[in-house]
Amino acid sequence: MKKIIFTILVFVIIFLIYSFNISEKTYYLSLGDYLSYGINNFENVDNSYSNNIKEYYKKKLDNYVNYSTLDDYRVMDLMNDINYNKEITFNNKQYKLQNLLIKANLITISIGMNDLIYKKNIDYNYIDNLLNDIDNLLILIRKYNKDKIYFLSFYNIINDKDMIQYANKKIQNICDKNNINFVDISLLNNYIMSSYPTNDGYSYITDKILNFTN
């Protein structure tokens, strides 16, 4: 009888250790545009916030995939890629985007800035339509993932502080509705040079995200 109890205890301890180790592993997926990609004022990506977060979780990192681009990547582009389950390549490995969303337990998203940059004569009606697209995007992502998601706010790239504040308040409501962490990076304008964030700018974004994860 004692032998049976001892055997059971051993299995329980092994299971608990295994479960603890599994839960501690981080599968990080970074989605988005040039901010997620991480280009800085020297046009390199040495200090992207995505890479910074990957390094922060390095000791318990299960996997890291950065699905972002320098191209004119917009909200609807990301939605279409998810809906069509686009196959992507990162570090010479092939992934299906929907599968990445399912597996990740940490997701950061920066999207919508290009929708502002390349639109002439932005008005509040355009902002509302863009925010509706963002809402639909987050609903879609939540369909595949129920874990930790962090969505970056807008910063004042259009030189209209009132409109950006309006948009960010709406985005925060959208994030709250979808149980997503809203990361306010509106002060990023203090770290912009030659149209792109400096390394200090990406460190600023990193700290804002890690304030939530910690």
MODA-V119075 format. One record per backbone hydrogen bond with DSSP energy under -0.5 kcal/mol. CO is the residue of the C=O (numbers start at 1). NH is the residue of the N-H. If there is no record, write none. Layout:
((CO:NH) (CO:NH))
This chain:
((1:5) (2:6) (3:7) (4:8) (5:9) (6:10) (7:11) (8:12) (9:13) (10:14) (11:15) (12:16) (13:17) (14:18) (15:19) (16:20) (17:21) (18:22) (19:23) (20:24) (21:25) (22:25) (25:27) (26:28) (26:62) (26:63) (27:105) (27:106) (28:65) (29:31) (29:108) (30:67) (31:110) (32:69) (33:37) (34:38) (34:39) (40:43) (44:40) (45:48) (48:52) (49:53) (50:54) (51:55) (52:56) (53:57) (55:58) (57:60) (58:61) (60:26) (60:62) (63:28) (65:30) (65:67) (66:68) (67:32) (71:73) (72:74) (74:78) (75:79) (76:80) (77:81) (78:82) (79:83) (80:84) (81:86) (82:85) (86:97) (88:95) (90:93) (93:90) (95:88) (96:100) (97:101) (98:102) (99:103) (100:104) (105:148) (106:29) (107:150) (108:31) (109:152) (110:33) (112:116) (113:116) (113:117) (114:118) (116:119) (118:120) (123:127) (124:128) (125:129) (126:130) (127:131) (128:132) (129:133) (130:134) (131:135) (132:136) (133:137) (134:138) (135:139) (136:140) (137:141) (138:142) (139:143) (140:144) (141:144) (141:145) (148:107) (149:181) (150:109) (150:152) (151:183) (155:157) (160:164) (161:165) (162:166) (163:167) (164:168) (165:169) (166:170) (167:171) (168:172) (169:173) (170:174) (171:175) (172:176) (173:177) (174:178) (175:180) (176:179) (181:151) (181:183) (182:184) (183:153) (183:185) (185:188) (186:156) (186:189) (187:190) (188:191) (189:192) (191:198) (193:196) (196:193) (197:41) (198:202) (199:203) (200:204) (201:205) (202:206) (203:207) (204:208) (205:209) (206:210) (207:211) (208:212) (209:212) (209:213) (210:214))
